[in-house]
Every structure is written in structure tokens, then in C-alpha cells.
Amino acid sequence: MRIKHNPPVWAKRYAPVYAGRGSIINKVQYSVGGAYLAFNDKSNQGSFGANQSIYLSLNTLQGKENSYTNQFGAIIEYGFAVGDKVRIVQYGNNQKAQYVFKVVKTVELIDDQLLNPLLDRSSLSAIQNTTGTFLVIEDNSIAGGFNSKSILDNNSNWNNDCVIEIYRENKAFDTTLYYEIGTNLPITAGVHGSERTTLTTSVKLTSQSGNQVSGYAVAQIYKGDIIQDGSGRQISVGNVTPSTAESGFNYLFYGTTVSTFTIPSTANFTVTNPDAVLLLNNGDSYYRLRTLLTGAGATNQNIVSNTRIAFAQNNIVDFVEDYRVSDFYASNYQSLGRTFPYLPDARTYKRTGSITWSDPFNIDNTTLGLSSFNLTKINFKDLSYDYGSIRSLVPYNELMYVLHERRTGVLSINRNIITADTGEALVASNLVIGPPRYYTGEFGINNNPESVASYRGYVFFVDAIAAKVCRLGFESGLEVISEQLVDAFFESVMFSTETTATNRRYIGGVDKENTEYIVSASPLYTSEITVDDTLTGNQIAGFGRTNSGSTVINATPVYDDSLTFNWDSDPRDFEVSQDDYSESGAGLLIIDQLTNTPIVAMAENFSPAYQNGALNSAVPVTVTSSSFDAFMPSTFNQESTETTLDDTVDSTGTITNTEETLPGFTIAYDIRGNYWSTRYSYTPEQILSLSDALYTFKNGIIYQHSPTAPRNTFYGVAAPSIVEVVSNFNPSMIKVYEAISLEGNSNAWSCTMNNSSQTSAIASSIWQDKEGFYYAPIHQDSSMGLVSTTSTANITSVDGTSQFFSLGVVDSASGSVINFKNAINNMSFPVGSTTALYRLNAASNRLEPLGYRANSKSGEKQITCNATTSGLIQNDVVVLVATPSIEGDAVRDYFLQVTLTNSLTTPHELYAINLIYAKSNLHNQQGQ
């Protein structure tokens, strides 16, 4: 098949289709046993006319003991139907005739002169020849050699090895159903794809007779090709068949030429008319060999001819066309492809709230039903569009969970759900999909189907708009599992008080080894996007999701022609348009709607479905605002879903004020324990489990999470183990926390502790091994920070007073010595590098740093400092401030939050954290 026309502009692929059997239905091709005319007047009572009907003997095919069906065991027989016709396939030495005869009926003639108009009783052989199965056809006076006159003149071609075809006219070309046949090929840049692999091939010519040539070719050439050698001589190619009879060559061909060639000769030839070509090898008819028994009509009352014809049939083998592979077993096979209806008024419907199903899979059937979607069977079910589009379907046994944007439910497959007092049960039904049962609670997956994961009948998903994580179960229904002590956490990572983009992916997956549902999201960055268009003289701006480097815009592609510009909807005139004419309308990005509708509208012909899955890294997209005030070009990458602004002399774009408006996170839910168990430091691009092994993807690379890998090392980056606990036993008691102990096999933990106003820390070197526990005292409150003589900050407020020591009133200060009016040698206070001296400014209610410290007590009323004293006058009050962790207040509150950090990459375990506390003597506990 040669394709000579241009495809439609919207076409992306093409394939030949077949109506089935063409304009006729071939019933049988076989040879006849001669032709007869009715001569028995006794039987002629109006139903037979001597010159009106011709009787063709089918005894060669069926009925007689020496027929094809009885002698060879063939299982083909002809049965008459109104509308049948006969045409001549061949006769004599492969001679052809174009005559057509109408079939009147078939008759079974017996040895009865009243019922048999052909009966010749002159001999047993004559009776044999004039009884049996006959095909009665109308005489065709213009059919020379085949009409009744030629039979009467004894020069009938019916008796000359005549092969006929009995057929019925078919209205196949009026059908609305076509079958795909041959190869499905792409259309690229408006050009049909071809099965041709090369335009040049080596050719060996082996014969030439006049203008007829034949030869062999290495590469496939096709009938209709015009091939030319280096001298400009051309050959018009005719039939081509595979053949390796000539060593090194693969195809035998015949052709015609007006040139003269040396025989034999070998040269390179080039196809000069390289049309797209297809080879059709499939169909519903076969051109194959069949044994044909032939005979001639015997002369009436001629014993010799009757005897010869009755028992001396010719046996020839020739090609016939038949819809069966073999005559000897049931073989009515068809090699046809998918069915395509012809629908001149067809249009594309995007039924986002419907489910369509295929034919069932049958393991005993050679036809793959899963690839057949027969709309004539009404193979779809519309669900409620009130809940948005269907974003995910999850099968489980005889159920299917359906997840809309704003609601979830369950469907029964080939079953019905029966509700009774004792519970729900599934019963058999002839419906492919039963009625939906929606769960209470309007939670859906919005535009985040990537968050869906399933495990043993449970389905997990994220509702980002509601900041909830949910679990579905047939019996348990819908559960909001994020409300199990982590509701505030999910609100903090899914909601923002700032202007923020919303098009973030929430990756969900199940770790089967640890029975965890893991949900993860990368940080979301929001930027201000500005376009300055000098052609319109306008500036437009909006906010949208970008990368952290402020170089690209992230938006989800939506392939819908109605959302992009076309010739009628484009608001630009020639003076302000910056598009190439051929690229106009490819894509549209509206920057002042990206926080609400974070999409880039794309023409449907760029959809991967139309491109055989191929992705384009440079789709031209027009950037504008919802009011179309300004425009600039950009480039969209389908692989990364990133849009890059393309500055020109007429327009520029900037991405500024980039902020992380939603933080990244990864958190795991223990499916068996029904609690949120841990957080992880990695943020994958995809999560999946296979054979109990967990795999994640990062930057397009797949990683297996293995227990033998360095601990806390993800994608080559190590991170510490962090454990956070809260001590709040007896919540009405204010507790003084004294010590902490760890049950585990590692003392490499550093510790920080916080309550509502205090902080304390423990270095990993502090832990002591006592009776198998790692024990450490809890230091005093260090929220004030380290004390330093270089500090220049005033102290205006304190949470505790234990680290403050009032030394007294200054009498004089000289050199490095301070003399007080009061005695200080009986006071208990620290000296040295962990202290600093301050002057009290009572008027301003603050302590002001002096920049030096007390090194020692040098007298009853005297201290010696580490530097020359300054900033003091008589009657000033001096306060010594010591390091809070040593001299500060004890850590006390209703609770204490403890954070432990361990940077080891070797296996380490922590079983329990114990906190030792006492009742605060300053607190009057409720009820006491």
C-alpha cells in the first residue's frame, strides 16, 4: 500500500483499516463437473425451461462417493442462500472470463423422470452423471462459451476445467466498523511514517526480455517504486517476493524498463519516488492450494462419454481464495486488529468522573480482551461529578476504591454490596460495576494521586487542601489518621499564612518490611514573577511556585485546546505578538492565577498520548495575565514540568522575592501500631516496595533502602539520628528535673532540653555508665546563654536569679581593684572566666556590662579583676553574673521536652529515656 496524500494536521498516527471481506463474501471456489440443460419434457411443468436455466454439476465437490468431500474428507460444502451469484475464476489454461450468473437454487436430483429434468437413463454411468447436487443458474445470453447456446453447440467452456466462485454481494463498504490491519505508524512533522528502511539498495539484474526485467535486491523495495542506477537508467518495480535464491540478496522482483542493461549486472539503485509504504500481511482470506476435481457434462444418450466422465475425473492442484486456512479442520480464522467505528460526528469527551472498562481477560481465549473497549456494550459508568474528577482507582479483591478530588468511596466489581443488621456482604451480580458507596467525610486526594498507596486492603492518601492524611478500609471506613497527635504538624507543613503556591506533590508509599506508610514532600518555594512588555507598554506580575534558585516556574501541564489561544481567541494583533506563526497557540501561562490555578495550558497535540509517550523539552509558551495586558515568550520542558522565561528585545521577565513558604518533610505511619512512628531526613521523588524491599527515587536514580547500608545516610548524604520525647507525667505538678538516663547501646547522644522558658544541654561526653544505663545530671537553666566579659548587651529581664550575685556598693575603684563599702569576704560567689561584672542602672532598670570579671577576693571589702576597672564611680552597685548552666536556676516546669542527637552511621539502639525529677518546693500542687 502506497500513501500519496498528506495527513490531516491533527493526526499523530495512522494505520490501514479493513471493512471485512470487501464487496463480496466468498462462499466457495471449486471446479464444476460440467454443465447441463433440461431436456426431460415430462418434468417440464413450468418450473423448468429448456433454455432458461443451466445446471452446473457440484458432484465434484459434494454428494457423490467420489466427490472432494467424501473422497478426501474435506469439510466444506455449499449451501444456497438468496442473492448468491457465480463468476468464472478460470478455465482451460488459466483463461479468464468476466461473466456473472445469478444463482436460482441448488437441487438434489434423483433417479426419477418426473422430478429430474436432466435424467439420462441410458446407462448406469449416465444416471451417475445426471443425479446428485446441481447448482441452477440463470442463462446469460452474452456470456459466450458459457451460455445455453454454447452447451447446445457442444463447445461449452464449463466443461474445460472450469473453476467457479460462488459468492454473495456484501455491503462491507457501507459499514461503520473497520478493523485495523497492518502496522500502526507515526506521523511526524506532517509526514506519514513508512515501513521502508532505506532508499538505496544493491540490485543484481538476472534477466531482460524486451522491456521486462527481473533481478534481486538486498533491501526491501516495493511494487510501484521507480529505482534508478548511477547512469540514470530506471526500472518500474512490479511484484516483489522474499527470496534468498541469489546469495547475498533477500528479495526477488520483476519490473519494466525502457533502458537496456547488461545481464547479469550488479549496481546500486535509488528509489526516486519514496512514498510511505505499508505491507499488508493480515486479513480474513487466504490464497492457498486446493485439490480440484474437474469433469465435463456427458452427451445425452452417449454411453461412452457417460462412462468416461462418471469414473474418470481430472485431478488438478491449483490456488484458490478461501476464508479457511484448511479444508480439513475448522479453521475460519481471521488475523484482524482492533475495531474502529466510523463516526463522522465524533468528538472527544473527557469524562473525568466516569469509569470505562475493557472486555474481560479469559485465560482460555486467544484474544486479549483487556485491549478491547467496546462502547456498544455501554462499558462505562458515570459517578458523581459533584465530588470532582476521579484521580485514582485502587483494586482489592472484589472491590475497587475510587478516590475523587473531594470524596472517596468503594465500588463492587461483579458484585453487589448488601447491607443488613449483621453487617455488609458481597453477593454475585451481573453488573460489572455496582453502585458506589461513599464514605462519610468530604476528604479526597485533590490533585495529588501520587500520595495514594495501598497495603492489605487499606488505602492511604493525602488531602492537601484540608491538611489531612486519611486511611480507607472496607470495614473500618474512612479514618483521618493525621489527627493522631500530629494534626498541628500537618497544618504547619501544608498551610502558610503567606502568599504561597499550592502545586506541591505529596509522595506516598508503603515500606512493606517495616509496615509503614511514608508520605513526603519537597520544600515549596514561592516567588514574584514580573513581565515587562515594551510592545504593549505594560507590566504584569503574579506569584507562583519556582525553584529555590529563582530560575524556572513550576506548573502542571493541562492539555486542552480550549485553554490556549487560537486564531479567533488570540487577543493580540500583529504589532504586539512575539510568537512564530507556526508556534502560536502551543501553550499559555497566566502568571496572576498560579496560586489558585497552577497550570500551564498546552495544545492537545503536545500531549504524550498523541506523541506515543515522547516528551518535548522545548514547547513554546506565551506568558501573560488574566487581563492580557502584557506578553512574553517562554519555553516549557515536559520532562521537568519547568517553564523558563525567554527574554527578548521586546520583553523581559524576572523571578524575585523567592521564599520557602512550605517546608519539606518525610514522616512515617506505623500501619500495625496505628501511630506516627518517625520522621526521615530524605525527600524522595517516588516511593515503592517490591518483595519487602523499599525503593525510592532521587534525581532520576533508584535507591534500595538496605539494613547493611551506613545508617542515616540517604542518597550519599549522612544525617544524625534525632529522638524527641516529652516528659509530662503528673501534669499538674511543677517538677524540678534532676537527671536523665538512657537505655541503649550508645553514649554518643548529645541532648538539649527545653520547657516553656528554660533551656539546658548535655554533651555526649557527660554520660556515665551506671548499672547498664547511661546517666547524666541535668544542668541548670542556660537560656540566658554563655557569660562573657566581651558582651556589650544590657540585661533587662531574667527568668531566674540563681546566677546573679549582688556584691555591694562601690567605695572606690583603682587599677584592677574594686573596694566596696560592705564586706564581701563572707559571701559565696564564683570567680574566674565563667563570670562577668555588671553595673546596676536603677533609673533604667537594667544591668550594664563592665567588660571585665572578678579574678579573686583580695580583702574583706575588695576584689581583684582581670583588667583595669573602668565605668564605676562611688556608690555604684556591682552585680556578678555567673554561667547559668552552673549557677543558674534548676530546670523546672510542668513538662520537659528532650531532644537527643546521634551522628553515628553505625547501628545503634535506644530502648528508653528516663527522667528523674522531684516536686518543686515553690509549687502548691492542686488539691494539697
Secondary structure by P-SEA (a helix, b strand, c coil): ccccccccccccbbbbbbcccccccccbbbbbcbbbbbccccccccccccccbbbbbccccccccccccccccccbbbbbccbbbbbbcccccccccbbbbbbccccccccccccccccccccaaaaaaaccbbbbbccccccccccaaaaaacccccccbbbbbbbbbbccccccbbbbcccccccccccccccccccbbbbbbcccccccccccccccccccbbbbccccccccccbbbbbcccccccccccccccccccccbbbbbbbccccbbbbbccccccbbbbbbbbbcccccccaaaaaaaacbbbbbbbbbbccccccccccccccccbbbbbcccbbbbccccbbbbcccccccccccccccccccccccccccccccccccccccccbbbbbcccccbbbbccbbbbbcccccbbbbbcccccbbbbcccccccccccccccccccbbbbbcccccccbbbbcccccccccccccaaaaaaacccccccccbbbbbbbbccccccbbbbbcbbbbbbbbbbbccccbbbbbbbbbcccccbbbbbbbbcccccccccccccccccccccccccccccccccccccccbbbbcccccccccccccccbbbbbbbcccccccccccccccccbbbbbbcccbbbbbcccccccccbbbbbcccccccccccccccccccccccbbbbbcccbbbbbcccccccccccbbbbbbbbbbbbccccccccccbbbbccccccbbbbbbcccbbbbbccccccccccccccccccccccccccccccccccccccccccccccccccccccbbbbcccccccccccccccbbbbbcccccbbbbccccccccccccbbbcccccccccccbbbbbbcccccccccccccbbbbbbbbccccbbbbcbbbbbbccccccccccc
